[in-house]
Structure formats: structure tokens, C-alpha cells
Amino acid sequence: MGGQTRVLFGIGGMVDPKHLQRLIGNGQHPVTGEQLGRLWRVYQPMTDEYRQAA
């Protein structure tokens, strides 16, 4: 099956840096820009005060 990606999935061509940014950087569909899945969670950094309170 190796080397048949284009035939199996109907894909090919060069990858545009803009598309990589959408997919990897923003979690969006590379062509349409539609959001894929959920955004990454952002946690507050733990401070010494927070650790002592826990």
C-alpha cells in the first residue's frame, strides 16, 4: 500500500504554509477554515499561593 496515498485518498499537490497554519496552529480545516473539534484548554499557571491553598 505504500506510495498509493494519492490514489487511495484522492489527494496530492503541494502544502501551502497558510493551510498548515490553519490546521496545526489554529485547529481549523486547512481549506475552509472551519473549526475542527474543540479549542485547547488554557489553564491558569500554578503560583506558590495556589499550591499552598491546595
C-alpha positions, 0 to 999 in steps of 0.5 A, a space after each residue: 500500500 505504500 506510495 498509493 496515498 494519492 490514489 487511495 485518498 484522492 489527494 496530492 499537490 503541494 502544502 501551502 504554509 497558510 493551510 498548515 497554519 490553519 490546521 496545526 496552529 489554529 485547529 481549523 480545516 486547512 481549506 475552509 477554515 472551519 473549526 475542527 473539534 474543540 479549542 485547547 484548554 488554557 489553564 491558569 499557571 500554578 503560583 506558590 499561593 495556589 499550591 499552598 491553598 491546595 
